[in-house]
Amino acid sequence: MDKTLPNPYSEARFNEIVNEAKNFLKKLGYKEENIQFIPISGYLGENLITRTDKMPWYKGVCLTEAIDKLPSPVRPSDKPLRLPL
């Protein structure tokens, strides 16, 4: 995302990447409506912890907010506790 030329953080490049990833993930059996795409720059840390001003076209959440919204797994409480040694 951050190295696209001539426009860094380009919405067109993001949409191109999303379309390629959607096609690949659909072939693997994932449902398209369950997949959320977030534009980030891991190199510069843009849109990872807080929203960035460099992507004004993106109105969604940052990566940490999306991770916080994931449902926690159900842990069995009726089975004995097992700890690896």
C-alpha positions as CSV (number, residue, x, y, z in Angstrom):
1,M,0.0,0.0,0.0
2,D,2.7,2.5,0.9
3,K,4.9,2.0,-2.1
4,T,2.3,2.4,-4.9
5,L,3.4,5.0,-7.4
6,P,2.5,7.7,-8.4
7,N,0.0,7.9,-5.6
8,P,1.1,6.3,-2.3
9,Y,-1.8,4.8,-0.3
10,S,-3.9,4.6,-3.5
11,E,-7.5,3.5,-3.3
12,A,-7.3,2.0,-6.8
13,R,-4.3,-0.2,-5.8
14,F,-6.2,-1.3,-2.6
15,N,-9.2,-2.3,-4.6
16,E,-7.0,-4.2,-7.0
17,I,-5.4,-6.2,-4.2
18,V,-8.9,-6.8,-2.6
19,N,-10.3,-8.2,-5.8
20,E,-7.3,-10.6,-6.3
21,A,-7.5,-11.7,-2.6
22,K,-11.3,-12.3,-2.8
23,N,-10.9,-14.5,-5.9
24,F,-8.2,-16.5,-4.2
25,L,-10.1,-16.9,-0.9
26,K,-13.3,-17.9,-2.7
27,K,-11.4,-20.7,-4.4
28,L,-10.3,-21.9,-0.9
29,G,-14.0,-22.0,0.3
30,Y,-14.2,-18.8,2.4
31,K,-17.5,-16.8,2.2
32,E,-17.0,-13.4,0.8
33,E,-19.3,-11.6,3.3
34,N,-17.2,-12.9,6.2
35,I,-13.9,-11.4,5.0
36,Q,-12.9,-7.8,6.1
37,F,-10.1,-6.0,4.2
38,I,-8.2,-3.2,6.0
39,P,-5.6,-1.1,4.2
40,I,-2.5,-0.9,6.3
41,S,1.2,-0.1,6.0
42,G,3.2,-2.4,8.2
43,Y,6.4,-0.7,7.2
44,L,5.3,2.7,8.5
45,G,2.6,1.5,10.9
46,E,-0.2,3.4,9.2
47,N,-3.7,2.2,10.1
48,L,-2.4,-0.5,12.5
49,I,-3.1,1.0,15.9
50,T,-4.9,4.3,15.1
51,R,-6.5,5.6,11.9
52,T,-4.3,7.5,9.6
53,D,-4.8,10.7,7.7
54,K,-2.9,9.3,4.7
55,M,-5.9,7.2,3.6
56,P,-8.9,9.6,3.7
57,W,-10.9,7.4,1.4
58,Y,-11.0,4.6,3.9
59,K,-13.8,5.0,6.5
60,G,-13.5,1.7,8.3
61,V,-11.7,0.6,11.5
62,C,-8.0,0.1,12.0
63,L,-6.5,-3.3,12.5
64,T,-6.5,-3.4,16.3
65,E,-10.1,-2.3,16.4
66,A,-11.0,-5.1,14.0
67,I,-9.1,-7.7,16.1
68,D,-10.9,-6.5,19.2
69,K,-14.3,-7.1,17.5
70,L,-13.5,-10.7,16.7
71,P,-15.6,-13.2,18.8
72,S,-13.7,-15.1,21.5
73,P,-13.6,-18.8,21.1
74,V,-15.9,-21.0,23.3
75,R,-13.8,-22.9,25.8
76,P,-15.1,-26.1,27.2
77,S,-15.7,-25.8,30.9
78,D,-17.1,-29.3,31.4
79,K,-13.8,-31.1,30.6
80,P,-10.7,-31.5,32.8
81,L,-8.0,-29.0,32.7
82,R,-5.0,-30.2,30.6
83,L,-1.7,-28.3,30.6
84,P,1.2,-29.2,28.3
85,L,4.5,-30.0,30.1
